[in-house]
């Protein structure tokens, strides 16, 4: 049995995530303390006791979700399950940074600071209200790419997230995304809904944020990953640090090729996916991509106990 560890992106955040882990495992608590110190603030207090609206702000949600994922990893390590258990790691959007951290490419402190920078840069790249994102259900990536081209009409509209065979997200100027919804419905989409996001991620409008991340990543030392990382941009395994660094910059404006990433890993013999961190969204996507791949979502002590027993 070959296992891959995958890490969630924005939208999975909840108040209280990781608190039971921090109470059960000193190593998990240490992760939150390390992130607090790196950011110079009590992000852990916001995660465990704050309000969801503040936690959902991009600059907070990104390091918070990474901290929760790494708390799960440290709890697993405390039980004898290390990164060596995985054949590959991957993460959805910001989750790619969690994958890097888990693989040892980036330290927890550097990852927290990078994600704080990334979140702020992505939010600042486009004024609120100018951009939007929408989920188109019932059309595949190729069909949605055509919808986005038709909807653009001189504005930006791109297929941003290829999540699974029947869920693709478009991103760009608000008017263009609204046109994409109408066009998708006319082409047979089962549903097309605007997403409650604060910026149009993973499209050309994020170019200013990509420039910020290029500068930020120059100042960070990256180590060779303990296991191959499957980046969103290429959807295939990579262990080259210079390439991985470049792909983290490209990721800001490029599509998240999640469906292809899972297909590639299955082709490499992966038979089980462990979702490390908050929520179960990625497990649902995996089941819709390939039902032969088993999934396991790990977010709390009970999940870790079940994994150990299995």
Secondary structure, 3 states (H helix, E strand, C coil): CEEEEEECCCCCCCCCCCHHHHHHCHHHHHHHHHHHHHHCCCHHHHHHHCCHHHHHCHHHHHHHHHHHHHHHHHHHHHCCCCHHHEEEEEECCCHHHHHHHHHCCCCHHHHHHHHHHHHHHHHHHCCCCCEEEEEEECCCHHHHHHHHHHHHCCCCEEEEEEEECCEEEEEEEHHHHHHHHHHHHHCCCCEEEECCCCCCCCCHHHHHHHHHHHHHHHCCCCCCCCCEEECCCCCCEECCHHHHHHHHHHCCCCCECHHHHHHHHHHCCEEEEEEECCCCHHHHHHHHHCCCCEEEEECCHHHHHHHHHC
